[in-house]
Amino acid sequence: MRALTAPLFRAYRKMLPPMSDTEREALEAGTVGWEAELFRGDPDWQKLFGLPAPALTPEEQEFLERDTNEACRLVDDWKVTQSDFDLSPEAWAFLKQRGFLGLIIPKRYGGKGFSAFAHSQIVTRLSTRSSALAVTVMVPNSLGPGELLLRYGTETQKNHYLPRLARGEEIPAFALTSPWAGSDAAAIPDVGIVCRGTWQGQEVLGMRVTWDKRYITLAPVCTLLGLAFRLHDPEGLLPHHGPGPRRMDVGITCALVPRSHPGVEIGHRHFPLNAMFMNGPTRGHDVFMPLDFIIGGPAMAGQGWRMLMESLAAGRAISLPSSNTGMAQLTARAVGAYARVRAQFKLPIGRFEGVEEALTRIGANTYLMDSLRRFAAGAVDQGQQPAVLSAMAKYHVTERARQVVNDGMDVIGGKGICLGPSNFLGRAYQQIPIGITVEGANILTRSLILFGQGALRCHPYLLKEMNAARDPDPEAGLEAFHKALWRHVAHTFKNGLRAFGMGLTGSHFVSVPDSVAPQTRRYVQQLTRYSAAFAFLSDVALLVLGGGLKRREKLSARLGDIHALMTLISATLKRFEDDGRPEADLPLLHWAVWDAMYRAQQAFDGVIANMPLRGLARLLHRLLFPWGYPYVVPSDDLGHEAARLLLEPSPTRDRLTACCHLPQNETDPVGALEAALTATLATEQADTKLRDAERSGRFTGDPRANVRDLVEAGLAAGVLTPQEHAALTRRNQLRDRVIAVDEFDGSHWQEAVR
């Protein structure tokens, strides 16, 4: 074997593309968890179901129910987005005083010290009320000065800034994105030059920094600016640490700069699709700042990219999954109620199969999204910095949120396209692309990150082989490469044989832990089969295409889809167990999992069909799916059961939309929907009596026998009792409030233009 290893090792070293320090830091940043088990091909399901269920402490629960609901009550999203273009002074003061800007800051610094799950729950609820409100809270608690200080700051920096951030005395923003780099953040042209200068009347070693940033959330109101730039030391003034030659290009560096510092320029505001959270550019030219401004001090110069990647992994696992799941929960609750209250052709629109199809997707996708959100937050609470999982959560939750909100808009029709105070979904529809775009555009995330990073971090041998090939000691590298290579070969053949065997038997003989619910046992068996097939197919693709797979972005994206969908399904099965296996939730679980299995199957087909060798493609299909593909689209009967759960109150509906802020005010559009749904269900018998009388001709000749005035005709004809008439009249009042569309006079448009 060693005789064969040596030439392979030499060839591999030659073909391996060079890797910059920035690329290596990005790959090595963060941790992996269950997603790595799925890449092995033989996942240990005890590990998944043995993970603790995320839960709130009594203090966190009280904050969610009291302070978070009060923050929601203080915000009128229509005013924020249409006239004020900001949260009210009262809302800002409340967020600062009650500690919303310091949720993740430990109590010893005056923060709340909440868990990642609590952070996620709070942001989810806030986003059901207002995107501006949710973003204002989530940014200081995710990628920004607070998290970077906690992880890397000096004790002096922590002791000075963290209490001020926790009290809301400092408003943080973090400036990363450059107009010329965009998603290629490692290529930022913003630069700092190490030099000597004057600071507070003394000559000190510092840096002159020039930057031009955009899309910086909270920049217009920030008092403390986190700044990423590439630091250069042309005169060799920095102390030299570690082995190797001194580097003139020190690397990406993160600094913390007070807004009041001379030369810092905060531009005007961007206008992010009517979300109206504070967002804008910042610039500076040759701004001198001491080295102590570097987060972590001079010793952390050049370590910025690793800092950002590790912080981004945790932040991306919370912020965007939470805010977009909140939009989905609002859609599921409000659109479900609307579909039950709104009637056409003398039938609630939710009973029509076309509408039911959209409701099914809304409910099942929300269930799956919320499962992944909880799973990702739980991973952070378990001490992970989930680099791959967070990318999966960011991409799939934001994409499914787009589907959910689009379906919701289709159901409510004209009500949804006319903006106004009574439109509960229009702003969410406008703002969905924000989540798709920020923290790594979804196209880039899917085509380059999910499998590109996932394969290197989750594959049991790939990164070991690469590190061995790059070892400066050829003998040591050859030894490490030999061990990794032949284990890799055995791993590939084992997964191929297992996938073929499970394909022949339909995976019916795959062992499943006794702790798995009987209702989900088959999914665990099929996921085990898919895991082996995915691991084998990945190795084949890497062998056939080598480094060219990086350029075959469509194939890479489909492989990433398979990996991510298996993770989504796993999170959904785990959520069912964590909730205590509620039987009533099964229609949502079954539809969500079946649909995800079907999508994964399509991704398998897309990879196999586009392999460069047609004979290989046919062989792979026969090997991995000897009897054809096992899944078809979820059944209509299952969809009917899932949609029905959105149309009336139930514990399942409450669990599905547990983070929704539910106003008790009937003049609020969501509050009116809740009241109208209750009134509609309470008057079903009286309404049936009225409809039966109409069909029998009791109201012939009465001009009030129309959809608007039928209740009056029923009372006059003696069909309804006075009590039934009163109940139906109130129902109609609430219904009319729900279906009302806002109208404005000319002064509104003149004010909007001004």
Stockholm file with secondary structure:
# STOCKHOLM 1.0

chainA/1-754         MRALTAPLFRAYRKMLPPMSDTEREALEAGTVGWEAELFRGDPDWQKLFGLPAPALTPEEQEFLERDTNEACRLVDDWKVTQSDFDLSPEAWAFLKQRGFLGLIIPKRYGGKGFSAFAHSQIVTRLSTRSSALAVTVMVPNSLGPGELLLRYGTETQKNHYLPRLARGEEIPAFALTSPWAGSDAAAIPDVGIVCRGTWQGQEVLGMRVTWDKRYITLAPVCTLLGLAFRLHDPEGLLPHHGPGPRRMDVGITCALVPRSHPGVEIGHRHFPLNAMFMNGPTRGHDVFMPLDFIIGGPAMAGQGWRMLMESLAAGRAISLPSSNTGMAQLTARAVGAYARVRAQFKLPIGRFEGVEEALTRIGANTYLMDSLRRFAAGAVDQGQQPAVLSAMAKYHVTERARQVVNDGMDVIGGKGICLGPSNFLGRAYQQIPIGITVEGANILTRSLILFGQGALRCHPYLLKEMNAARDPDPEAGLEAFHKALWRHVAHTFKNGLRAFGMGLTGSHFVSVPDSVAPQTRRYVQQLTRYSAAFAFLSDVALLVLGGGLKRREKLSARLGDIHALMTLISATLKRFEDDGRPEADLPLLHWAVWDAMYRAQQAFDGVIANMPLRGLARLLHRLLFPWGYPYVVPSDDLGHEAARLLLEPSPTRDRLTACCHLPQNETDPVGALEAALTATLATEQADTKLRDAERSGRFTGDPRANVRDLVEAGLAAGVLTPQEHAALTRRNQLRDRVIAVDEFDGSHWQEAVR
#=GR chainA/1-754 SS CHHHHHHHHHHHHHHSCCCCHHHHHHHHSSBCCHHHHHHHSSCCHHHHHTSCCCCCCHHHHHIIIIIIHHHHHTCCHHHIIIIISSCCHHHHHHHHHTTGGGSSSCGGGTSCCCCHHHHHHHHHHHHTTCHHHHHHHHTTTSTTHHHHHHHHCCHHHHHHHHHHHHTTSSCEEEECCCTTTTTCGGGCCCEEEEEEEEETTEEEEEEEEEEEEEEEETGGGCSEEEEEEEEECTTCCSCCCSSSCCCSEEEEEEEEEETTSTTCEECCCCCCTTCCCCEEEEEEEEEEEEGGGBTTCGGGTTCHHHHHHHHHHHHHHHHHHHHHHHHHHHHHHHHHHHHHHCEETTEEGGGSHHHHHHHHHHHHHHHHHHHHHHHHHHHHHTTCCBHHHHHHHHHHHHHHHHHHHHHHHHHHTHHHHSCSTTCSSHHHHHHHHHHHHSSSCHHHIIIIIHHHHHHHHHSSSHHHHHHHHTCSSHHHHHHHHHHHHHHHHHHHHHHHHHHHHHHHTTTTTCCCCTTSCGGGHHHHHHHHHHHHHHHHHHHHHHHHHGGGGGTCHHHHHHHHHHHHHHHHHHHHHHHHHHTTCCGGGHHHHHHHHHHHHHHHHHHHHHHHHTCSCHHHHHHHHHHHCTTCCCCCCCCHHHHHHHHHTTSSCCHHHHHHTTTCCCCSCTTSHHHHHHHHHHHHHHTHHHHHHHHHHHHTTTTTTCTTCSTTTHHHHHHHTTSSCHHHHHHHHHHHHHHHHHHCCCCCCHHHHHHHHC
#=GC SS_cons         CHHHHHHHHHHHHHHSCCCCHHHHHHHHSSBCCHHHHHHHSSCCHHHHHTSCCCCCCHHHHHIIIIIIHHHHHTCCHHHIIIIISSCCHHHHHHHHHTTGGGSSSCGGGTSCCCCHHHHHHHHHHHHTTCHHHHHHHHTTTSTTHHHHHHHHCCHHHHHHHHHHHHTTSSCEEEECCCTTTTTCGGGCCCEEEEEEEEETTEEEEEEEEEEEEEEEETGGGCSEEEEEEEEECTTCCSCCCSSSCCCSEEEEEEEEEETTSTTCEECCCCCCTTCCCCEEEEEEEEEEEEGGGBTTCGGGTTCHHHHHHHHHHHHHHHHHHHHHHHHHHHHHHHHHHHHHHCEETTEEGGGSHHHHHHHHHHHHHHHHHHHHHHHHHHHHHTTCCBHHHHHHHHHHHHHHHHHHHHHHHHHHTHHHHSCSTTCSSHHHHHHHHHHHHSSSCHHHIIIIIHHHHHHHHHSSSHHHHHHHHTCSSHHHHHHHHHHHHHHHHHHHHHHHHHHHHHHHTTTTTCCCCTTSCGGGHHHHHHHHHHHHHHHHHHHHHHHHHGGGGGTCHHHHHHHHHHHHHHHHHHHHHHHHHHTTCCGGGHHHHHHHHHHHHHHHHHHHHHHHHTCSCHHHHHHHHHHHCTTCCCCCCCCHHHHHHHHHTTSSCCHHHHHHTTTCCCCSCTTSHHHHHHHHHHHHHHTHHHHHHHHHHHHTTTTTTCTTCSTTTHHHHHHHTTSSCHHHHHHHHHHHHHHHHHHCCCCCCHHHHHHHHC
//
